[in-house]
Amino acid sequence: MKKRTVLLKMCLLILVVGYFSGLFTTASAYAQEDILTITQNAGYQTNELYKPKASIVIEEETGQVLWADNPDLKWNPASIAKLMSVYLVFEAMAKGQFTLDTTVKATDNDQAISQIYELSNNSIVSGVDYPVRDLLYATLVQSSNVATVMLANLVTANDEARFIHMMNDKAKELGMTNSTFYNCSGAETGSFNGYYKPAGIDQNADNVTTARDLAILSYHLLKNYPDTVTYTSPTQITIMENTPYAEVLENHNYSLPGLAYGYDGADGLKTGSSPTGGFNYAATAKRDNTRLIEIVLGVGNWEDQEGELQRHAFGNAIFDRAFATYEYKQLLSKGNNTINNEEIILEQDFYGLIQKNTEPAFTLSANNLMMDNGLAEVSPTLQTPSVSFKYAKKLKALQNSVLTNTRKKKNALSTFFVNGLLIILGLLFAALSKLFKKGTNRPKKFNPLFTLGILFILTGIILSLYTVVIGPWI
């Protein structure tokens, strides 16, 4: 009895110790992945008050996610919304609507907006012609609300509401499933004192998006319009040079090299802050062949302006983590390669994202080679990187081609053949049962041949229906 009691106590002790060990292990694992701990370990002075509400890091070529913390939390991006407006401006130029040298004549409304103290702006004078190039710098370097409005009006011929609808349509097209825009600049339209008032749009609503959606937007912006970084990278620039309206613009992205939180390789993208959104940050940096994109949302609160600097500490820290862990590089060369014991010929060099100090794992599917690195794309609309190949041996190549093109057809034909054979066998057994019945004088209550025939016929019919509705079962 005593032995049993001792054993029970020992088992209970082991369970208790195991339970609390699990808790501590889980807490430790979480702490290793916690953005606050990562930032503090990187040497930045920060605390829980400034911890971001959401963040994400993706690789620019593949769109694969390297870090994510609450990436689908809905949030007010503030001036980061200007990236969507800039996307539509670049798209309009790509369609030939206007060029960087096209000028926009400032209106009385534009001048009035530029003088609203509460809004981030640059100086605009009514009647003066401002080149699109300079308005882009004003939008992305100075975060000018009036410059953004002027560009939006250029795209839609002063149809303010239409531009908002274009922003939302583009968001859906790009796969930004949790985003809704109510203004073009990140400042609610009610703060423009009536000088900017898109018809039918809620004047007091904030734009809503997520870290994931902003990463998707930034991915497509840099992929389709790589010159974007030309307008996001200057720490200081003079617009309207050699005119009476020359103006020096200062960048508030303090992670640009040379500024307070200068980060090696950083060349964009946009900051944003507001009373409801706190301090936000969309960034990109490139080192060697690897370009990363990150979004940091909800650092601190509007009352404490220290958050304007703290967002860069968090952004730099998770950039460090991602750059130290992953790299985008050439993994295979064009031409002959041996993959999974198969001799293949690649049509072009194959690049991919891989964890440092590891060997890539490849899969061959039909005529495409892919790499499995265990990372998911930021959006289901993005495809895993792949490259076309041919088998080096002619016989193998021929077999693969025939197999790829005729597999479904062969399977369907084979299935219907077997289904038909089952029905024919069933009919044969049923006929034989009749013959045997005629050859004997004693009636039988149970005829095994007839029963077997019916089973074959029913099986053939059911499998035929399955083949038509679902597909070949062989």
Disulfide bonds with the S-S distance in Angstrom:
none
